[in-house]
Amino acid sequence: MSAESENPGDAGSAVAPDTIDRIDADGSVPAARVYERLREIVDPCSAATGSNLNIVEMGLVKSVEVEDGHVDVEMRLTSPMCHMVPYFIEEVEGEVGDLDGVESVELETDHGFEWSEELMSEAAQRKRQALLDEHASRYREEQSDESAVSDA
């Protein structure tokens, strides 16, 4: 049995691409390989804002458990109003289900009350803040341009 209850973090958690589909000697899939595949799934709301953050760095993956070829992924939603659950199910089943040794995948989500920005990785927080700063700067510049035109 391989289990990992929380996100292993970003630093040093990447799995070499040539080993991503390998299974352990006992036939089990290491949770680290599951997390690596989950990093391929972009959070659609972050994509809509242009930051393209994956579900692991967003802090959406609460836990991964692997046992006898079955993978359980527990995920947090960013909001009770999230309507992307079908997307997440399809993406998680597709990415994780393609791993050698995985026979089934189940995704469970919460009701959108657990997630907060503090769960994001530091790198994701920096990337998101840089994007917000860029948007704010562009907005101020447009407002300044509009003000100059109306004053003329």
C-alpha angles and dihedrals in degrees: 000000000000119000137167119182101194139027108285090221131242105274113092094344097114117114118220109259093234091058099042095103097041122112128213121263090263091055096254127130113237114237088232089066091050090051089050090056091046088057087066091066114089118210103244094218092054089047089054090057093045099249097105097203119175123236093252096053089043088060092239095127107084099176146346124207124183123191131158094341094312119115122199116194119189115200137189119220119218093226141013085237094060110132096180098091093110089052091050092048092051094045096045093046091047098046098039096034090061092064115107110253095027112119099169140008129202126189121200122187133196124229095265099262101103103061123094134165090257088071091064118099115257090248091052091049090051092047092048093047092049089053092048090049090050091051091048092049092050090049093051090048092051091048090050091050091050091049091051091050093049091048091054 
